[in-house]
């Protein structure tokens, strides 16, 4: 995939298929440690222990519509190709956690991509599932919590054009702000 954000979308769709009610996405960028880490956690049905070891095999999938599952295997390959690592842990009935770490300056590391559009796409496809998004750029944080937005607006769904436009702008401004703070110091 050309951007890491596409991996994020793919993996969070696994969370939705696993009937998660909450998805947590953390992106940690550290120039000092030369790392980019992506953490995706959900409270879905989890992966049975006897299937966990094979989830990064592209020819192992729980989907019935096709016989290959490339999402996790491609994410793992992308991380490892950049001097990073991949870890997946899951407990049946509790949820799943996927962690991909990348050497930030590695020549083969794909760009992160457009996170505002990625978050927007996630929200539009999540239905009732809530998203907690935390982006840490050199210890400066931006946080978006869809549950808080729903409670503040007193709505059950964020899939209204004016709300989605606000969310997109809010994410773009928030990410720009945390990066500008670091440039000023």
N, C-alpha and C positions, 0 to 999 in steps of 0.2 A: 504494500500500500504506500502511496506517495506521501501521506501525512499520518502522524501518530494519532491525530484526532479521529481518523477513520477506524483505527483499531479500537479506540475508546467507544465509538458508536457501536461497533460490532459486539464488543464484550458486554456493554450495557444492555444490548438487545437480548443476550443470553439471560441476563438478570430478569428481564421482563418475562421471557418464556418460562423462567423458574418461579414465576408468580411472586417476585419480590414486591414488597410494599415500600421499601426504602432502599435507595442506592446512594452510596457515598463515593464521590470521586475526589481524590486528592492529587494535585500535581505539585511537586516540589522541585523547584529549580534552584540550584546553587552554583554560582560562578566560582566561589571559593573552593568547593569540593568537586567542581567539574562534573556535576551529576544532574540528571533529569530523572525523576522518579514518578511513575504513574501508579496510583493505588485505586483499585475499584473494589468496593465491598458491597454485598447485598444481604438481605435477609430472606432470600428465596428458599426453595426446597433443598438446596445443597446437592452435592454430588456423592453418591454412594462410595464408600471407601474402596470397594473392589474396582471401581471405574476411575478413580482419581488419577492413578498412575498413567493411564492411557489417554487422558484428555488432550494432551498436546500432539497426539498422533493424528495426522490429518485424515486418516481413514477410519477413525473412531468418532462417531457422532450419535447423539440421542435423537436427532431429527429423523423424521420419517419421510420428509420430502426430498431428501438427497442422501447420498451415501458417504459424503465427505464433510468434514468440519474443519475449516481452515483458520477460523478466527484466533483461537488460542495458540495454535502452532505457528502462525505467521507472526503474532505478537512476540512469542518466545524467541523465534529466529531473529526478529528485528533487534531485540534487546541484546541477545548474545553476540550478534554480528557487530555490535558497537561497544564491545568491551564491558557490557553490562550483565545483568542477571534477570532471571524470571523465577517467580515462585507462585504457586497456587496452593491454597489450603481451603478445605471445605468440610463442613459437618452436616450430615444429612438432617434435615429439619431445622437447621439453624441458619445456614447461608454459606457464601463463598467469598473468598478474598483473593484477588489477583494483583501481583506486584511486578512491575517491569521497571528495571533501572537501566539507564543508558549513560555512557560517557558522553557528556554534553557536547564536547568539541570534536567528537569522532566524525571523520569525513563521511562515513556511511550512515550517520544518524539522520533519519527523515526529520523534516521540520515538524513542530508541534501541530501547526495548522491553525485554522480559524476557530478559536474556542468559542467565540460568541455564537457563531452559526451552529457549531456542534452542540452547545448547551441548548440552543433553541430547538434543534432537531430532536434532542433527547426528550425535552419537555413535551413537545408535540406528540411523540410516540409513546410516552410513558403512561398515558391515561391517568389513573388514580395514584400511581406510584410517585412517591416524593423523591426529590433529588437534593442532596446536600453536596455542594461543590465548593471546594476550598483550593485556592491556588496560592502557593507560597513562592514568591520570587525573592530570593536572598533575604529571607525573614520578614518580608513585607507581605501581608495577607489580604486577599480578596475572598469573601465568602458570599455564597448565594444559597439560600435555603427555601425551596419551593413551599414547604409546609408553612413557614412564617409568612410568605407572601400571600398564600391562600387565606390564612387567618386574618391578616391585616386587611385584605380586600373583601373578606367574608364571601369567598367564592369556593366552589369545589373543584373547578377546572381553570387552568390558566390558558386554555386554547381559544382565547379571544384575540383578534388582531392587535388591538391597542395594548393589551397586556403583553403579548409576545414582542411587540415592537419596543415596549419599555424595557423588558428583560434583556433583549439584545443590546440596546443602548447602554443599559446598566452594566452588563458584563464587559462590553468594549471599554467603557470609561473606567471601570474598576481595574481591569488589567493594565490599561495605559497608565493609570495613576500609580500602581505599585511599581511599575518599571521606571517611571519618571522619578519617583522618590529615590530609588537607588542611583540613578544617574546624577542627581543633585548632590549626593553625599560623597 
